[in-house]
Amino acid sequence: MTDPQRPSTEYAQPLLDAVAMFEELGIGYALIGGVAAMYYGRSRSTEDVDFVAATKHAEVLAAHAETMAKHHFDPACSWKLYHQSGVEVDLWKDEHADEIVQRAVTVGMAGRSVLVAEPHDLIAMKLRAGRLQDDYDIGQMLSATAIDENRVRDLVTPEQFAHFLDVKKRA
């Protein structure tokens, strides 16, 4: 992905279908993961599309199998979305999901408005996940997006913030 407003063709339709479904069902959401990190940083490969969704989203999805099918998702599963294209759409669980959804920012992506986790929330989620690819994403975001350290500090544990500062030194 070279243009953050144009996700790779492989991910564009599942992303758009998920957004349309969330909006139709009134489910609060925020795009997270590699695609969101690319929006704030630089391109990298990713295997899926990731969202965080408001509390009770699984129950809403389970009660609307026909809407899931209409948007090309397998209605048999409401904790992870399986798109007919073969692309998986992960619905991350995060103790701060509702707050992340509320702070999400509207961006233009793939020809429509999409809610993306604001960069501090995305960095906090990546620090909580603690994977090597998350350190890479954080470093790329730091090099391309203005990040307020105090805001990050407020969203994570002291240990996670110390790790953030280490990643920042290497970025």
TANOR-V848126 format. One record per residue. N is the residue number from 1. RES is the residue in one letter. SS is DSSP state (H for helix, E for strand, - for the rest). PSI is psi in degrees with one decimal (999 if undefined). Layout:
BEGIN
[[N/RES/SS/PSI] [N/RES/SS/PSI]]
END
This chain:
BEGIN
[[1/M/-/117.2] [2/T/-/-26.4] [3/D/-/116.5] [4/P/-/-17.2] [5/Q/-/-6.7] [6/R/-/84.9] [7/P/-/153.6] [8/S/-/148.5] [9/T/H/-37.1] [10/E/H/-36.8] [11/Y/H/-16.1] [12/A/H/-50.7] [13/Q/H/-44.8] [14/P/H/-38.6] [15/L/H/-49.6] [16/L/H/-40.0] [17/D/H/-40.7] [18/A/H/-45.4] [19/V/H/-46.0] [20/A/H/-40.5] [21/M/H/-46.3] [22/F/H/-44.2] [23/E/H/-41.6] [24/E/H/-37.6] [25/L/H/-1.1] [26/G/-/28.8] [27/I/-/120.4] [28/G/-/140.1] [29/Y/E/165.0] [30/A/E/132.3] [31/L/E/133.9] [32/I/E/-160.8] [33/G/H/-158.8] [34/G/H/-39.9] [35/V/H/-42.8] [36/A/H/-41.4] [37/A/H/-36.4] [38/M/H/-33.4] [39/Y/H/-41.0] [40/Y/H/-12.6] [41/G/-/-120.1] [42/R/-/163.2] [43/S/-/142.7] [44/R/-/165.6] [45/S/-/152.3] [46/T/-/156.1] [47/E/-/-10.4] [48/D/-/-176.2] [49/V/E/136.3] [50/D/E/138.8] [51/F/E/156.2] [52/V/E/139.2] [53/A/E/154.6] [54/A/-/156.3] [55/T/-/143.6] [56/K/-/9.8] [57/H/H/-37.1] [58/A/H/-38.7] [59/E/H/-40.1] [60/V/H/-45.4] [61/L/H/-46.0] [62/A/H/-31.4] [63/A/-/-3.5] [64/H/-/56.8] [65/A/H/-37.8] [66/E/H/-34.6] [67/T/H/-39.4] [68/M/H/-47.5] [69/A/H/-40.8] [70/K/H/-32.5] [71/H/-/17.3] [72/H/-/27.7] [73/F/E/147.1] [74/D/-/115.0] [75/P/-/-5.0] [76/A/-/-12.8] [77/C/-/126.3] [78/S/-/0.7] [79/W/-/-15.6] [80/K/E/140.9] [81/L/E/125.1] [82/Y/E/108.6] [83/H/E/147.7] [84/Q/-/-18.7] [85/S/-/-14.9] [86/G/-/-11.8] [87/V/-/132.3] [88/E/E/140.0] [89/V/E/108.5] [90/D/E/138.0] [91/L/E/99.7] [92/W/E/142.3] [93/K/-/130.1] [94/D/-/134.8] [95/E/-/-17.2] [96/H/-/20.0] [97/A/H/-48.0] [98/D/H/-38.7] [99/E/H/-39.6] [100/I/H/-44.0] [101/V/H/-43.3] [102/Q/H/-33.3] [103/R/H/-2.9] [104/A/-/148.5] [105/V/E/146.1] [106/T/E/127.2] [107/V/E/157.4] [108/G/E/126.5] [109/M/E/129.1] [110/A/-/37.0] [111/G/-/10.9] [112/R/E/170.4] [113/S/E/132.8] [114/V/E/137.8] [115/L/E/123.4] [116/V/E/138.0] [117/A/-/136.1] [118/E/-/154.4] [119/P/H/-34.2] [120/H/H/-40.4] [121/D/H/-41.0] [122/L/H/-43.6] [123/I/H/-43.6] [124/A/H/-42.8] [125/M/H/-41.8] [126/K/H/-35.8] [127/L/H/-38.5] [128/R/H/-35.2] [129/A/H/-38.2] [130/G/-/31.1] [131/R/-/157.9] [132/L/H/-42.8] [133/Q/H/-28.9] [134/D/H/-38.3] [135/D/H/-42.3] [136/Y/H/-48.1] [137/D/H/-43.2] [138/I/H/-45.5] [139/G/H/-42.4] [140/Q/H/-39.3] [141/M/H/-41.1] [142/L/H/-32.4] [143/S/H/-14.2] [144/A/H/-13.8] [145/T/-/138.2] [146/A/-/123.3] [147/I/-/130.5] [148/D/-/110.4] [149/E/H/-38.7] [150/N/H/-36.1] [151/R/H/-44.2] [152/V/H/-45.2] [153/R/H/-38.3] [154/D/H/-18.6] [155/L/H/-9.4] [156/V/-/172.1] [157/T/-/162.6] [158/P/H/-37.7] [159/E/H/-42.1] [160/Q/H/-36.8] [161/F/H/-39.6] [162/A/H/-40.3] [163/H/H/-41.5] [164/F/H/-46.3] [165/L/H/-35.9] [166/D/H/-44.4] [167/V/H/-40.8] [168/K/H/-39.8] [169/K/H/-36.2] [170/R/H/-17.8] [171/A/-/999]]
END
